[in-house]
Amino acid sequence: MQRQREERYEIWESVVLIPLEPAESRCSAATVIDISPSGYRILSATKLDIGAEVLITLNSVAIVGRVRHCEPADLHSFTAGVEITKVVDGIPEESQAA
């Protein structure tokens, strides 16, 4: 099992998680637990498919990533590791209120 080599920073920030594929997927609430320069870990009520592309907005930054793993955290939630593939700074505030 591969271990992270980068330092991770605990943040516990609520975000809206938007699966970019498949198209019929729905937005859901999630919490970013920690983040590093190449990825982040989220806590979500939704199980995410490995390889799926997802989008979150954190402050005024949109972060697109690919799910690398997803495991049950407890009976009602999952933790997922997401590799960052694209970061877009300067998201307009009105687009964050989803």
C-alpha positions as CSV (number, residue, x, y, z in Angstrom):
1,M,0.0,0.0,0.0
2,Q,1.4,3.4,-1.0
3,R,1.8,6.0,1.7
4,Q,1.6,9.7,1.2
5,R,5.0,11.3,1.1
6,E,3.7,14.9,1.2
7,E,2.8,16.7,4.4
8,R,-1.0,16.8,4.8
9,Y,-2.8,19.6,6.5
10,E,-5.9,19.0,8.6
11,I,-8.7,21.5,7.6
12,W,-12.2,20.2,8.2
13,E,-14.0,22.4,5.7
14,S,-17.6,21.9,4.5
15,V,-17.8,21.8,0.7
16,V,-20.3,20.9,-2.0
17,L,-19.1,17.8,-3.9
18,I,-20.0,17.7,-7.6
19,P,-19.4,14.4,-9.5
20,L,-18.4,15.3,-13.0
21,E,-19.2,11.8,-14.3
22,P,-21.6,10.2,-14.9
23,A,-23.9,13.1,-15.9
24,E,-26.8,11.9,-13.8
25,S,-24.8,12.2,-10.5
26,R,-26.0,14.7,-8.0
27,C,-24.3,17.2,-5.8
28,S,-23.8,16.4,-2.2
29,A,-22.4,17.9,1.0
30,A,-19.0,16.7,2.1
31,T,-16.2,17.7,4.4
32,V,-12.5,18.1,3.3
33,I,-10.6,16.5,6.2
34,D,-7.1,17.2,5.0
35,I,-5.2,18.4,2.0
36,S,-1.7,18.3,0.5
37,P,-0.2,19.8,-2.6
38,S,-1.4,16.8,-4.7
39,G,-4.6,15.7,-3.1
40,Y,-7.2,15.8,-0.4
41,R,-9.3,13.5,1.7
42,I,-13.0,14.0,2.1
43,L,-15.7,12.6,4.3
44,S,-19.0,12.1,2.5
45,A,-22.4,10.3,2.9
46,T,-22.0,9.3,-0.8
47,K,-19.8,6.4,-1.9
48,L,-17.6,7.6,-4.8
49,D,-16.4,5.4,-7.7
50,I,-12.7,4.9,-8.0
51,G,-11.5,6.9,-11.0
52,A,-14.5,9.3,-11.0
53,E,-13.8,13.0,-11.6
54,V,-15.2,15.3,-8.9
55,L,-15.3,19.1,-8.3
56,I,-15.3,21.0,-5.0
57,T,-15.1,24.7,-4.3
58,L,-13.0,25.6,-1.3
59,N,-13.1,29.3,-0.5
60,S,-12.8,30.9,-3.9
61,V,-10.9,28.0,-5.5
62,A,-12.4,25.2,-7.6
63,I,-10.6,22.0,-7.3
64,V,-11.1,19.1,-9.8
65,G,-9.8,15.7,-8.9
66,R,-9.9,12.0,-9.5
67,V,-11.0,9.6,-6.8
68,R,-8.1,7.2,-6.0
69,H,-9.8,5.2,-3.2
70,C,-13.0,5.2,-1.2
71,E,-13.7,3.2,2.0
72,P,-16.5,3.1,4.6
73,A,-15.8,5.4,7.5
74,D,-18.8,4.1,9.5
75,L,-22.4,3.0,8.7
76,H,-23.4,6.3,7.1
77,S,-20.3,7.8,5.6
78,F,-17.2,7.2,3.4
79,T,-13.7,8.6,3.3
80,A,-12.2,9.1,-0.2
81,G,-8.7,10.1,-1.3
82,V,-8.8,12.5,-4.3
83,E,-5.8,13.3,-6.5
84,I,-5.9,17.0,-7.6
85,T,-5.9,17.3,-11.4
86,K,-6.8,21.0,-11.8
87,V,-7.1,24.1,-9.6
88,V,-9.0,27.2,-10.8
89,D,-8.6,30.4,-8.7
90,G,-11.1,33.2,-8.5
91,I,-14.5,31.5,-8.7
92,P,-17.3,34.1,-8.6
93,E,-19.2,34.1,-5.3
94,E,-22.6,33.5,-6.9
95,S,-21.4,30.2,-8.3
96,Q,-20.4,29.0,-4.9
97,A,-23.9,29.1,-3.4
98,A,-25.1,25.7,-4.7
